[in-house]
Amino acid sequence: MATQHLDPSDPMTGPVTADALAAYLRAQATEFLRALRAGRETGDGGTPSRGGPAARTKPRVGEKPRAGENGSEESADAALALRRSARRISGTLHTYRPLLDADWTESMRPELAWLSGTLGREHAYAARLDRLVTALNRLSGASSFAGQSTGAASSAGDAAKGNLTVGAAKAGALLERQLTLARTRAHSAALQALGSSRFHAVADSVAVLASEVPLAPAAATADLRPLASAAHERLCDAVSGLPLITAGHPYNAEALIHGLSPDPAPHPQDAPWHQVRLLLRLHRYAREVLHGTDAPVDVRLLTAGEALNRHRDASEAAAAAAAAARTPRIAPATAYALGVLHADQRHEVEAARFGFQQAWQRETVSTR
């Protein structure tokens, strides 16, 4: 595969000074503080309310969602904005760390990662449950596979659909119990974190960052473009190690078989893709620093990032279905439904990989 380069239409023809880095960090720190203040005004510290969308019981298989369950959307939005700013500050500190005070940078990055991860778990569990229940609803009403003959499809398809329908409701209830419990624990952990001295220390540091960026002496004469290019090269190197040829195939039996094995460890195929997702995010943040508020929208990067997000969501959903299938003493019909659900999510993983392959090998298109 040909080496990817920075957007040739990139208007950055001259050096970009550290002033752009300082302005970007101050802006993100201001957004962080604004989100924190909005979260406190909702009375929940910036985490989704337990009565909000993330906390509502997801509809069981065959049950329609109840109307009027809007919950505390302001609190959820504040938590999302807080995480978004924390990720951007942390990613920028990683990419441009040679131009920043080393001790301060190394102390801030893990704290911001801890905060972003802690605040994101509740939403992740709620979204995962919603994804799995939606898939169960779809699968329990699905018709037989198109590749079967008419007679075989009628008998085998009806039998498979019947078995899936019987187990889908119990599988959905099992997933709901497990993921709702995990979500409740994540909510409690987030509230505890937001009330901790550790979080207040992070907030104080970000407040200082909003007014004063601790630049290193080397930043006075530095150009930001080489560091941004290095982030892009790390992304390209990681992508070159992905099995993009395999991603062009519609089915990956190796990943499916591993997911249903007794080994609960994630499949090693997924880790490189997750790493590329993180590197793509760092590359996007590096471009934002160079361009500021005038950053052009790279459609190729945007599409590739969306595909990797779908890959992450489907991979984690498949792991949750496989973990539920390992629950002791569940009925065979429930285990069957969970196995079908796991296979469906692994197919979604492969579809996302194919989508990334198509997006990455496309020519760069930028819009303003």
C-alpha positions in Angstrom: 0.0 0.0 0.0 1.3 3.5 -0.9 2.5 5.6 2.0 -0.1 8.2 3.0 0.8 11.8 3.2 -0.6 14.9 4.9 -3.3 16.6 2.9 -1.6 18.3 -0.1 -4.2 21.0 0.0 -3.1 21.9 3.6 -2.6 25.7 3.6 0.1 25.5 6.2 3.1 26.6 4.1 5.0 28.4 6.8 6.1 27.6 10.3 3.5 27.2 13.1 4.8 28.6 16.3 4.2 27.5 19.9 1.6 30.4 20.2 -0.8 28.2 18.3 -0.2 25.3 20.8 -0.7 27.6 23.8 -3.9 29.0 22.3 -5.3 25.6 21.7 -4.5 24.3 25.2 -6.1 27.4 26.7 -9.2 27.0 24.6 -9.6 23.3 25.6 -9.0 24.1 29.3 -11.7 26.8 29.1 -14.1 24.3 27.6 -13.2 21.8 30.4 -14.0 24.4 33.0 -17.2 25.4 31.2 -18.4 21.8 31.1 -17.5 21.3 34.7 -19.5 24.4 35.7 -22.5 23.2 33.6 -22.3 19.7 35.2 -22.3 21.2 38.7 -25.3 23.4 37.8 -27.3 20.2 37.0 -26.5 18.9 40.5 -24.8 15.8 39.3 -21.2 16.9 38.9 -21.2 16.3 35.1 -22.2 12.6 35.1 -25.4 11.3 33.5 -28.1 11.1 36.1 -29.3 7.8 37.3 -32.7 8.8 36.2 -31.5 9.9 32.8 -31.1 8.1 29.5 -28.1 6.1 30.5 -29.9 4.8 33.6 -33.2 3.9 32.1 -34.0 0.2 31.8 -33.5 -0.8 28.2 -36.5 -2.4 26.4 -36.6 -6.2 26.5 -36.7 -8.1 23.3 -40.1 -7.5 21.7 -40.9 -4.5 23.9 -41.0 -1.0 22.4 -39.1 1.8 24.2 -41.3 3.9 26.4 -41.8 7.5 25.4 -41.0 10.5 27.5 -37.8 9.1 29.0 -35.6 12.1 28.3 -33.9 12.3 31.7 -31.1 14.7 32.5 -29.7 15.4 29.0 -27.9 18.5 30.2 -25.9 16.5 32.7 -25.0 13.9 30.0 -24.0 16.6 27.6 -21.8 18.2 30.3 -20.0 14.9 31.0 -19.5 14.4 27.2 -18.0 17.9 26.9 -15.8 17.3 29.9 -14.4 14.1 28.5 -13.9 15.6 25.0 -11.8 18.4 26.4 -9.8 16.1 28.7 -9.0 13.8 25.7 -7.9 16.7 23.6 -5.7 18.2 26.3 -4.2 14.8 27.0 -3.6 14.0 23.3 -2.0 17.4 22.7 0.3 17.0 25.6 1.4 13.6 24.2 2.1 14.9 20.7 3.8 18.1 21.6 5.4 17.1 24.9 8.9 18.2 23.7 7.7 21.8 23.7 6.0 21.6 27.2 7.4 21.4 30.7 8.3 17.7 31.0 7.4 17.1 34.7 4.1 18.9 34.4 3.2 17.0 31.2 4.0 13.6 32.6 2.0 14.3 35.8 -1.1 15.6 33.9 -1.5 13.0 31.1 -2.3 10.0 33.3 -4.7 12.0 35.4 -6.6 13.2 32.4 -6.7 9.7 31.0 -8.1 8.5 34.4 -10.8 11.1 34.4 -11.9 10.5 30.8 -12.0 6.8 31.3 -13.9 7.0 34.5 -16.5 9.3 33.1 -16.9 7.3 29.9 -17.7 3.9 31.4 -21.3 4.5 32.4 -22.2 5.7 28.9 -20.3 2.9 27.3 -22.2 0.2 29.3 -25.6 1.9 28.5 -24.7 2.1 24.8 -23.5 -1.5 24.7 -26.7 -2.7 26.3 -28.8 -0.7 23.8 -26.7 -2.1 20.9 -27.1 -5.7 22.0 -30.8 -5.5 22.8 -31.4 -3.8 19.4 -29.5 -6.6 17.7 -31.5 -9.2 19.5 -34.7 -7.6 18.4 -33.5 -7.6 14.9 -32.1 -11.2 14.9 -35.2 -12.7 16.6 -37.3 -11.5 13.7 -34.8 -12.2 10.9 -35.6 -14.4 8.0 -33.5 -17.4 6.9 -30.2 -17.0 5.2 -30.4 -16.1 1.5 -27.9 -18.7 0.4 -30.2 -21.6 1.4 -32.5 -23.4 -1.1 -36.2 -22.6 -0.7 -37.1 -25.9 0.9 -34.2 -26.1 3.2 -34.6 -22.4 4.1 -38.2 -23.0 5.1 -37.6 -25.9 7.5 -34.1 -25.1 8.8 -34.8 -21.3 8.9 -38.1 -21.7 10.9 -36.4 -24.0 13.4 -33.5 -21.7 13.9 -35.8 -18.7 14.2 -37.9 -20.6 16.7 -34.9 -21.5 18.8 -33.6 -17.9 18.7 -37.0 -16.4 19.6 -37.3 -18.7 22.6 -33.9 -17.8 24.0 -33.8 -14.1 22.9 -36.0 -12.8 25.7 -33.9 -14.6 28.4 -30.7 -13.6 26.7 -31.8 -10.0 26.7 -32.8 -10.2 30.4 -29.4 -11.7 31.3 -27.5 -9.0 29.4 -29.7 -6.3 31.0 -28.9 -7.6 34.5 -25.2 -7.8 33.8 -24.7 -4.5 32.0 -27.1 -2.5 34.2 -25.1 -3.7 37.2 -21.9 -2.7 35.6 -23.4 0.7 34.6 -24.6 1.3 38.1 -21.1 0.6 39.5 -19.6 2.9 36.9 -22.0 5.6 37.8 -21.0 5.3 41.5 -17.4 5.3 40.6 -17.8 8.4 38.5 -19.6 10.2 41.3 -16.9 9.1 43.8 -14.2 10.3 41.4 -15.7 13.7 40.9 -15.8 14.2 44.6 -12.3 13.1 45.2 -9.2 15.2 46.0 -7.6 13.7 42.9 -10.2 15.2 40.6 -10.0 18.6 42.4 -6.3 18.5 41.8 -6.9 17.9 38.1 -9.5 20.7 37.9 -7.1 23.1 39.6 -4.3 22.2 37.1 -6.6 22.7 34.2 -7.7 26.1 35.6 -4.1 27.2 35.7 -3.7 25.9 32.2 -6.5 28.1 31.0 -4.4 31.2 31.9 -0.8 30.0 31.6 0.6 27.2 29.5 3.9 25.8 30.8 6.0 25.9 27.6 9.6 24.6 27.6 12.4 26.9 26.6 12.7 25.0 23.3 9.2 26.2 22.3 10.4 29.8 21.7 11.9 28.9 18.3 10.0 25.7 17.5 7.9 24.8 14.6 4.9 22.6 15.4 4.7 20.9 12.0 7.4 18.3 12.4 5.7 17.0 15.6 2.4 16.8 13.9 4.0 15.0 10.9 5.5 12.5 13.4 2.0 11.8 14.7 0.8 11.2 11.2 3.7 8.9 10.5 3.0 6.8 13.6 -0.5 6.4 12.4 0.6 5.4 8.9 3.0 2.9 10.3 0.3 1.3 12.5 -2.1 1.1 9.6 0.6 -0.6 7.4 0.6 -3.4 10.0 -3.1 -4.0 9.7 -4.4 -7.0 7.7 -6.3 -4.8 5.2 -6.4 -7.6 2.7 -8.2 -9.8 5.3 -10.5 -6.8 6.0 -11.8 -7.1 2.5 -13.3 -10.5 3.2 -16.9 -10.7 4.7 -16.2 -13.3 7.3 -13.5 -14.0 9.8 -14.0 -17.4 11.3 -10.8 -17.2 13.5 -12.1 -14.3 15.5 -15.6 -15.9 15.8 -14.2 -19.2 17.1 -12.0 -17.4 19.6 -14.8 -15.4 21.0 -16.8 -18.5 21.8 -13.9 -20.3 23.4 -13.5 -20.6 27.2 -10.7 -18.1 27.1 -12.2 -14.7 28.2 -9.2 -12.7 26.9 -9.9 -10.3 24.0 -9.0 -11.6 20.6 -5.5 -10.5 19.6 -6.8 -9.4 16.2 -8.7 -6.5 17.7 -5.8 -4.8 19.6 -4.0 -3.4 16.5 -7.2 -1.8 15.3 -7.9 -0.2 18.7 -4.3 1.2 18.6 -4.9 2.7 15.1 -8.1 4.3 16.5 -6.1 6.0 19.2 -3.4 7.1 16.8 -6.0 8.5 14.4 -7.4 10.5 17.2 -4.0 11.9 18.1 -3.4 12.8 14.5 -6.8 14.7 14.3 -5.9 16.6 17.5 -2.5 17.5 16.1 -4.2 18.9 13.0 -6.6 20.9 15.1 -3.6 22.6 16.9 -2.0 23.6 13.6 -5.2 25.0 12.1 -7.0 26.3 15.2 -10.7 27.0 14.6 -10.1 27.0 10.8 -9.1 23.3 10.6 -10.4 21.8 7.4 -12.7 18.8 7.6 -10.8 15.8 6.2 -13.6 13.6 5.0 -11.3 10.6 4.7 -10.1 10.8 8.3 -13.7 11.4 9.5 -15.0 8.4 7.7 -12.1 6.2 8.8 -12.6 7.4 12.4 -16.3 6.5 12.3 -15.5 3.0 11.0 -13.0 2.5 13.9 -15.5 3.7 16.4 -18.0 1.1 15.0 -15.2 -1.5 15.2 -14.6 -0.7 18.9 -18.3 -0.8 19.8 -19.0 -4.1 17.9 -15.9 -5.7 19.4 -16.9 -4.8 23.0 -20.5 -5.8 22.4 -19.3 -9.2 21.0 -17.2 -9.7 24.1 -20.1 -8.9 26.4 -22.3 -11.4 24.5 -19.6 -14.1 24.9 -19.1 -13.3 28.6 -22.9 -13.7 29.1 -22.8 -17.0 27.3 -20.2 -18.2 29.8 -22.7 -17.7 32.7 -23.1 -21.0 34.5 -26.4 -23.0 34.3 -28.1 -20.9 31.6 -30.7 -22.6 29.4 -29.5 -24.0 26.0 -31.9 -21.7 24.1 -30.4 -18.7 26.0 -26.9 -19.8 25.1 -27.9 -20.3 21.5 -29.3 -16.8 21.3 -26.2 -15.3 22.8 -24.0 -17.3 20.4 -26.0 -15.9 17.4 -25.7 -12.5 18.9 -21.9 -12.8 19.3 -21.6 -14.0 15.7 -23.7 -11.0 14.5 -21.4 -8.5 16.4 -18.3 -10.2 15.0 -19.7 -9.7 11.6 -20.2 -6.0 12.5 -16.5 -5.9 13.4 -15.5 -7.3 10.0 -17.9 -4.8 8.3 -16.2 -1.9 10.2 -12.8 -3.1 9.2 -13.8 -3.2 5.6 -15.3 0.3 5.9 -12.0 1.5 7.3 -10.1 -0.1 4.5 -12.3 1.6 1.9 -12.0 5.0 3.7 -8.2 4.8 4.3 -7.3 3.9 0.7 -9.5 6.7 -0.7 -7.9 10.0 -1.9 -7.9 12.8 0.7 -10.9 15.1 0.4 -11.0 18.2 2.6 -14.0 20.6 3.0 -14.2 23.9 4.7 
